Amino acid sequence: MLDVIIFGTGGAWNRIKEYWDEDKARVIYFLDNKPNAEAILFRGENIPACRPADFFVNDRGRVAYDAIMIASTYYAEILEQLVGQYGIDPRKVCHIYEDNKLLRSLLKNSYFWIKTESDRMSSFRWFAKQGQSAIMHLVAKQNIIMNNSRKDILSIRDVEFKVYSQWGEDGIIQWLIHILPIKNKTFIEFGVQSYVEANTRFLLEENNWSGMIMDGSTCDMEAIRKSELYWRYDLYAKDVFITKANINDLLLESGFDEDLGLLSVDIDGNDYWVLKEISVMRPRILICEYNALYGEDCAVTTLYRDDFVRTKAHYSNLHFGASLKAIRMLAEEKGYHFIGVNSNACNAFFVRNDLISYLPRTVLNDHEFVDYKFRQARDESGNLTFLSHKIRVSKDT
C-alpha cells in the first residue's frame, strides 16, 4: 500500500474521491494553498490538512510518503511550487490522470487509486472534457520542469518529448528557450503541411510566441486560417512555394526583427540552398532537416531546382535535402554552433555563436552521428517497402 499526500481539496478531488481504492493507497495528508479546514473528512476519518508552507517547514514535513498527487487543474503551477520552492523530487509528484513512471514501477498501474477499470474510464471522461491537448500539455509541463532541474544532461536527446512535433523536438526546444536568453519570442517555420505535426506549434500554444508558417499547400494553409488556432494566437500562415529567389522577401513579410527567436527549415528538398540564401534573419535557435541516408562523412546535397519536389525526384522518396555534414558546414559559416541531432536523426539543432556560453559543455561537444530507424522507402508503385537503414544503404551502393 502507498502512503499518498493529496494536493488540492476542491472540485477535482471531490469528483474523483469516490473512486479511491483504500486497499491500494492510503491518504495520509491534504495540502492546499487555501485550506478550508485543518482536517478533511474522508471515509469517516479526519485527515490533517494545511498549507504547503506550513507542512514543509516544520516537523510535519518529515512525514514519510510515497507520492504527492495533485488534484487540481493548476497542475503546472503546483508542480513548480513543489519542486522549485520546496525541493521535492518531481518523480514523486503526479497528476490524478498522469501515467507516472515511478508509481507504475511500484504498483504496475499508476492509476493506483482507481477501484476498477470502469471507474477509471468514468472519472477520466470527466477530466478529458478539457481535451486531449490539455492532458498532453500537463504532462509536457512536468517534463519541462524536470528537464530544467537536471544537472546530468549529456545530449539534447536527453530532454526530448513530443506534443506536436514529429519526434522529440518539442522537448529540445523547450529546454533551449528556458536556458537561452531570447529577446524576441518569435518563430518562423516553413514546410509545415497541415501544422498538425510541427516544431513550433507547442511554442505557439504553450509559450504564446508569435509566428509565421509557410507551406506550398494552399489547402493546408487555408484550413489553418479558418481554424480556431488562427484567432487564438498571433500566427500568420502563407501558402507559397519557397525558392532561393523569394525566401528573403517572405521572411521580411513576417514583420519580425532580424533577431528572430527560432527558425525551422524543413522543405524536403532545397533545404541547403534556401538556408544558404537567408540573409535577413539571424535566429537565435536554428533547426534544419537533414538526410541521414547520405551518411556521416560526405558534405552533399541535392542539386537545386526551383520546382524540386521530393516525391517526384525519385520513386524511393529518399532523394532529398542535404547531409548532416553539409548543413553543419553551412550553419558554421553563418555563425552557428552545432549542438546535436534528435534521436530519430532528421533534425539538426544549432545555436548562434554569441549564446553558446549558456549551454553545458557536454552539449556543445556532442557530435554523435545517429542512424535513423524509420522506414519510409517506397517502391516504383509508391508502396512502402519497410526496408531497414542497412538494407537501403547496401542496395543504393
C-alpha positions as CSV (number, residue, x, y, z in Angstrom):
1,M,0.0,0.0,0.0
2,L,1.2,3.5,-0.8
3,D,1.0,6.5,1.5
4,V,-0.2,9.4,-0.5
5,I,-0.5,13.2,0.1
6,I,-3.2,14.9,-1.8
7,F,-2.6,18.5,-3.0
8,G,-5.9,20.1,-3.6
9,T,-9.3,19.8,-1.8
10,G,-11.6,21.4,-4.4
11,G,-13.7,20.2,-7.3
12,A,-11.2,17.8,-8.8
13,W,-10.7,15.9,-5.6
14,N,-14.4,15.9,-4.8
15,R,-15.1,14.5,-8.2
16,I,-12.6,11.6,-8.1
17,K,-12.6,10.6,-4.4
18,E,-15.5,8.2,-4.8
19,Y,-13.3,6.0,-6.9
20,W,-10.4,5.8,-4.4
21,D,-9.3,2.3,-3.5
22,E,-8.0,2.2,0.0
23,D,-6.6,-1.2,-0.4
24,K,-4.0,0.3,-2.9
25,A,-3.3,3.7,-1.4
26,R,-3.9,5.5,1.9
27,V,-4.4,9.2,2.1
28,I,-2.3,10.5,4.9
29,Y,-2.3,14.3,4.4
30,F,-4.0,17.0,2.4
31,L,-2.2,20.1,1.2
32,D,-3.9,23.2,-0.3
33,N,-2.7,26.8,-0.7
34,K,-6.1,27.9,0.7
35,P,-7.3,25.0,3.0
36,N,-10.8,25.3,4.3
37,A,-10.1,23.4,7.5
38,E,-7.3,21.8,9.5
39,A,-8.7,18.4,8.7
40,I,-10.6,16.8,5.9
41,L,-13.2,14.2,6.5
42,F,-12.6,11.2,4.1
43,R,-14.2,7.8,4.6
44,G,-15.1,8.7,8.1
45,E,-11.6,9.7,9.1
46,N,-10.3,13.2,9.8
47,I,-7.1,13.6,7.8
48,P,-4.9,16.6,8.6
49,A,-4.7,19.4,6.1
50,C,-2.6,22.6,5.9
51,R,-0.8,24.9,3.5
52,P,2.4,23.5,1.9
53,A,4.5,26.2,3.5
54,D,3.4,25.0,7.0
55,F,3.9,21.4,6.0
56,F,7.4,21.6,4.6
57,V,9.0,24.0,7.1
58,N,8.1,22.2,10.3
59,D,8.1,18.7,11.7
60,R,5.1,17.7,9.6
61,G,7.4,17.9,6.6
62,R,9.1,14.8,8.0
63,V,6.1,12.7,7.4
64,A,7.0,9.7,5.2
65,Y,5.1,9.4,1.9
66,D,5.4,7.6,-1.4
67,A,3.8,10.2,-3.6
68,I,2.1,13.6,-3.8
69,M,-0.9,13.6,-6.1
70,I,-2.0,16.9,-7.5
71,A,-5.8,17.0,-7.7
72,S,-6.1,20.4,-9.4
73,T,-6.2,21.9,-12.8
74,Y,-3.4,24.2,-11.7
75,Y,-1.0,21.3,-12.1
76,A,2.0,23.1,-13.7
77,E,1.9,25.9,-11.1
78,I,1.7,23.5,-8.2
79,L,4.4,21.3,-9.6
80,E,6.7,24.2,-10.0
81,Q,5.9,25.3,-6.4
82,L,6.7,21.8,-5.0
83,V,9.9,21.4,-7.0
84,G,11.2,25.0,-7.1
85,Q,10.3,26.2,-3.6
86,Y,10.4,23.0,-1.5
87,G,12.9,20.8,-3.4
88,I,10.5,17.9,-3.9
89,D,11.7,15.2,-6.2
90,P,9.5,15.7,-9.3
91,R,9.4,11.9,-9.8
92,K,7.3,11.6,-6.7
93,V,4.7,14.1,-7.9
94,C,1.9,13.0,-10.2
95,H,-1.4,14.3,-11.5
96,I,-4.6,12.4,-10.9
97,Y,-4.7,11.4,-14.6
98,E,-1.0,11.1,-15.3
99,D,0.8,7.8,-16.2
100,N,3.6,8.3,-13.7
101,K,6.7,6.1,-14.2
102,L,7.6,5.9,-10.5
103,L,4.2,4.8,-9.4
104,R,3.9,2.4,-12.3
105,S,7.1,0.7,-11.1
106,L,5.7,0.4,-7.6
107,L,2.2,-0.8,-8.5
108,K,2.3,-1.8,-12.2
109,N,-0.6,0.7,-12.5
110,S,-0.1,4.4,-11.9
111,Y,-3.8,4.9,-11.6
112,F,-3.4,3.3,-8.2
113,W,-6.4,5.0,-6.6
114,I,-9.0,3.6,-9.1
115,K,-11.1,0.7,-7.9
116,T,-12.0,-0.8,-11.3
117,E,-11.3,-0.1,-15.0
118,S,-14.9,1.1,-15.5
119,D,-14.4,3.6,-12.7
120,R,-11.2,4.8,-14.3
121,M,-12.9,5.4,-17.6
122,S,-15.8,7.1,-15.9
123,S,-13.6,9.5,-14.0
124,F,-11.2,10.0,-16.9
125,R,-14.1,11.1,-19.2
126,W,-14.8,13.9,-16.7
127,F,-11.3,15.2,-16.9
128,A,-10.9,14.6,-20.6
129,K,-13.6,17.2,-21.4
130,Q,-10.8,19.7,-21.3
131,G,-9.5,18.0,-24.4
132,Q,-6.6,15.7,-25.2
133,S,-4.3,18.6,-25.9
134,A,-4.8,19.8,-22.3
135,I,-3.7,16.5,-20.9
136,M,-0.6,16.5,-23.2
137,H,0.2,20.0,-22.1
138,L,0.0,18.9,-18.4
139,V,2.5,16.1,-19.0
140,A,4.7,18.3,-21.0
141,K,4.9,20.9,-18.3
142,Q,6.1,18.3,-15.8
143,N,8.8,17.2,-18.3
144,I,9.9,20.9,-18.8
145,I,10.3,21.4,-15.1
146,M,12.2,18.1,-14.7
147,N,14.5,18.9,-17.6
148,N,15.2,22.3,-16.2
149,S,16.2,20.9,-12.9
150,R,18.6,18.3,-14.3
151,K,22.3,18.5,-14.0
152,D,23.2,15.4,-15.9
153,I,22.3,16.4,-19.5
154,L,24.9,15.0,-21.9
155,S,22.9,15.5,-25.1
156,I,19.9,17.4,-26.4
157,R,18.4,13.9,-26.9
158,D,18.2,13.6,-23.1
159,V,15.5,16.2,-22.9
160,E,13.2,15.1,-25.8
161,F,9.5,14.8,-25.5
162,K,6.7,15.1,-28.1
163,V,3.5,17.1,-28.0
164,Y,3.1,18.4,-31.6
165,S,6.5,17.8,-33.1
166,Q,7.1,14.7,-35.3
167,W,9.6,13.2,-32.8
168,G,11.1,14.7,-29.6
169,E,11.8,18.2,-30.9
170,D,9.3,19.9,-28.5
171,G,11.3,18.9,-25.5
172,I,14.6,20.1,-27.0
173,I,13.1,23.4,-28.0
174,Q,11.6,23.9,-24.6
175,W,14.9,23.2,-22.9
176,L,16.7,25.6,-25.1
177,I,14.3,28.5,-24.7
178,H,14.5,28.1,-20.9
179,I,18.3,28.3,-20.7
180,L,19.0,30.7,-23.6
181,P,18.1,34.5,-23.4
182,I,15.5,35.0,-26.1
183,K,15.0,38.7,-26.9
184,N,12.1,38.3,-29.3
185,K,9.6,35.5,-28.8
186,T,9.1,34.9,-32.5
187,F,9.4,32.0,-34.8
188,I,9.3,31.1,-38.5
189,E,8.8,27.6,-39.8
190,F,8.4,26.5,-43.3
191,G,7.4,23.1,-44.6
192,V,4.6,22.6,-42.0
193,Q,2.0,20.9,-44.2
194,S,-1.3,20.9,-42.1
195,Y,0.6,22.1,-38.9
196,V,-0.8,19.1,-37.0
197,E,2.8,18.0,-36.6
198,A,5.3,20.9,-36.4
199,N,8.3,22.1,-34.4
200,T,6.7,25.4,-33.4
201,R,3.1,24.6,-32.6
202,F,3.8,23.9,-28.9
203,L,5.8,27.2,-28.8
204,L,2.7,28.9,-30.1
205,E,0.2,27.3,-27.8
206,E,2.2,26.8,-24.6
207,N,4.5,29.8,-24.7
208,N,2.3,32.2,-26.7
209,W,5.1,33.1,-29.2
210,S,4.3,35.0,-32.3
211,G,4.9,33.1,-35.5
212,M,4.8,32.7,-39.3
213,I,4.4,29.4,-41.0
214,M,4.7,28.7,-44.7
215,D,3.9,25.7,-47.0
216,G,3.3,25.1,-50.6
217,S,-0.2,23.6,-50.0
218,T,-2.9,26.2,-50.4
219,C,-5.5,23.8,-49.0
220,D,-3.5,23.2,-45.8
221,M,-2.8,26.9,-45.2
222,E,-6.4,27.8,-45.9
223,A,-7.6,25.2,-43.3
224,I,-5.3,26.7,-40.7
225,R,-6.5,30.2,-41.4
226,K,-10.1,29.0,-40.9
227,S,-9.2,27.2,-37.7
228,E,-9.7,28.3,-34.0
229,L,-5.9,28.3,-33.7
230,Y,-5.7,31.2,-36.1
231,W,-7.7,33.7,-34.0
232,R,-6.5,32.4,-30.6
233,Y,-2.8,33.1,-31.3
234,D,-0.6,35.6,-33.2
235,L,0.0,33.4,-36.2
236,Y,0.5,34.2,-39.9
237,A,0.0,31.4,-42.4
238,K,1.1,31.8,-46.0
239,D,0.8,29.4,-48.9
240,V,3.8,29.7,-51.1
241,F,6.4,27.5,-52.8
242,I,9.7,28.6,-51.3
243,T,12.7,29.2,-53.6
244,K,16.1,30.8,-53.3
245,A,14.7,33.9,-55.1
246,N,11.8,34.5,-52.8
247,I,12.9,33.4,-49.3
248,N,14.3,36.7,-48.0
249,D,11.2,38.7,-49.2
250,L,9.0,36.1,-47.5
251,L,10.9,36.3,-44.2
252,L,10.6,40.1,-44.3
253,E,6.9,39.8,-44.8
254,S,6.6,38.4,-41.3
255,G,7.4,41.9,-39.9
256,F,9.7,40.2,-37.3
257,D,13.0,41.7,-36.2
258,E,16.1,40.0,-37.7
259,D,16.9,38.8,-34.2
260,L,14.4,36.0,-34.5
261,G,13.8,33.6,-31.7
262,L,13.7,30.4,-33.7
263,L,13.8,29.3,-37.4
264,S,12.9,25.8,-38.5
265,V,13.7,24.7,-42.1
266,D,12.0,21.5,-43.4
267,I,11.0,21.5,-47.1
268,D,12.2,18.0,-48.1
269,G,14.5,19.2,-50.9
270,N,16.2,22.5,-51.3
271,D,16.8,23.0,-47.6
272,Y,20.5,23.6,-48.0
273,W,20.2,26.1,-50.8
274,V,17.3,28.0,-49.2
275,L,19.2,28.2,-45.9
276,K,22.3,29.4,-47.7
277,E,20.3,32.2,-49.2
278,I,18.9,33.6,-46.0
279,S,20.5,36.9,-45.1
280,V,17.7,39.0,-43.4
281,M,17.2,36.9,-40.3
282,R,19.7,35.8,-37.6
283,P,17.6,33.4,-35.4
284,R,19.0,32.5,-32.0
285,I,18.0,28.9,-32.5
286,L,18.2,27.2,-35.9
287,I,16.7,23.8,-36.7
288,C,17.2,22.3,-40.1
289,E,16.2,18.9,-41.5
290,Y,18.9,16.7,-43.0
291,N,19.1,13.4,-44.8
292,A,20.9,10.8,-42.6
293,L,21.0,8.4,-45.6
294,Y,23.8,10.5,-47.0
295,G,26.0,9.3,-44.2
296,E,28.3,11.0,-41.7
297,D,31.4,11.8,-43.8
298,C,30.2,13.5,-47.0
299,A,29.1,17.0,-47.5
300,V,26.5,16.5,-50.2
301,T,23.1,18.0,-51.2
302,T,20.6,17.5,-53.9
303,L,21.1,19.8,-56.9
304,Y,19.0,23.0,-56.7
305,R,15.8,23.2,-58.8
306,D,13.1,25.8,-58.3
307,D,10.5,23.2,-58.7
308,F,12.1,20.4,-56.7
309,V,9.5,18.0,-55.2
310,R,10.8,15.1,-53.2
311,T,8.1,12.6,-54.4
312,K,8.9,13.4,-58.0
313,A,12.7,13.4,-57.7
314,H,13.0,9.7,-57.2
315,Y,10.3,7.0,-56.7
316,S,12.1,5.8,-53.4
317,N,11.2,9.1,-51.8
318,L,14.7,9.1,-50.3
319,H,16.4,11.6,-52.6
320,F,16.1,14.9,-50.8
321,G,17.8,17.5,-48.7
322,A,21.4,17.5,-47.7
323,S,23.8,15.5,-45.5
324,L,24.4,16.5,-41.9
325,K,27.9,17.5,-42.6
326,A,26.8,19.8,-45.4
327,I,24.2,21.5,-43.1
328,R,26.8,21.8,-40.3
329,M,29.4,23.4,-42.6
330,L,26.8,25.9,-43.9
331,A,25.5,26.8,-40.4
332,E,29.0,27.3,-39.1
333,E,29.7,29.7,-42.0
334,K,26.7,31.6,-40.9
335,G,27.9,31.9,-37.3
336,Y,26.2,29.0,-35.6
337,H,27.4,26.2,-33.3
338,F,26.1,22.7,-33.8
339,I,24.6,21.2,-30.6
340,G,23.3,17.8,-31.9
341,V,20.5,16.0,-33.6
342,N,17.3,14.5,-32.4
343,S,17.2,10.7,-31.6
344,N,15.3,10.0,-34.8
345,A,18.1,11.6,-36.9
346,C,16.2,14.0,-39.0
347,N,16.7,17.4,-37.5
348,A,19.9,19.2,-36.6
349,F,20.0,21.9,-33.9
350,F,22.2,25.0,-33.9
351,V,22.6,27.9,-31.5
352,R,24.0,31.3,-32.5
353,N,27.7,31.6,-31.5
354,D,27.2,34.6,-29.2
355,L,24.9,32.4,-27.0
356,I,26.9,29.2,-26.6
357,S,28.2,30.2,-23.1
358,Y,24.7,29.5,-21.7
359,L,24.9,25.8,-22.8
360,P,26.5,22.9,-20.9
361,R,29.9,21.9,-22.4
362,T,28.7,18.3,-22.8
363,V,26.0,19.5,-25.3
364,L,28.4,21.8,-27.1
365,N,30.7,18.8,-27.7
366,D,28.0,16.3,-28.7
367,H,28.9,15.5,-32.3
368,E,27.5,12.0,-32.4
369,F,26.1,10.8,-35.7
370,V,22.8,9.0,-35.2
371,D,21.3,6.5,-37.8
372,Y,17.6,6.9,-38.1
373,K,15.3,3.9,-37.8
374,F,12.1,5.0,-39.6
375,R,11.4,3.1,-42.8
376,Q,9.9,5.4,-45.4
377,A,11.4,4.0,-48.6
378,R,8.9,3.2,-51.4
379,D,8.9,1.0,-54.5
380,E,8.2,2.1,-58.1
381,S,4.5,1.7,-57.4
382,G,4.6,4.1,-54.5
383,N,4.2,1.4,-51.8
384,L,6.2,1.5,-48.6
385,T,8.9,-1.2,-48.6
386,F,9.7,-1.0,-44.9
387,L,13.4,-1.7,-45.7
388,S,15.8,-1.1,-42.8
389,H,18.5,1.5,-43.0
390,K,21.3,-1.0,-43.6
391,I,19.5,-2.7,-46.4
392,R,18.7,0.6,-48.1
393,V,22.3,1.6,-48.0
394,S,23.5,-1.7,-49.3
395,K,21.0,-1.6,-52.2
396,D,22.0,2.0,-53.0
397,T,25.7,1.2,-53.1
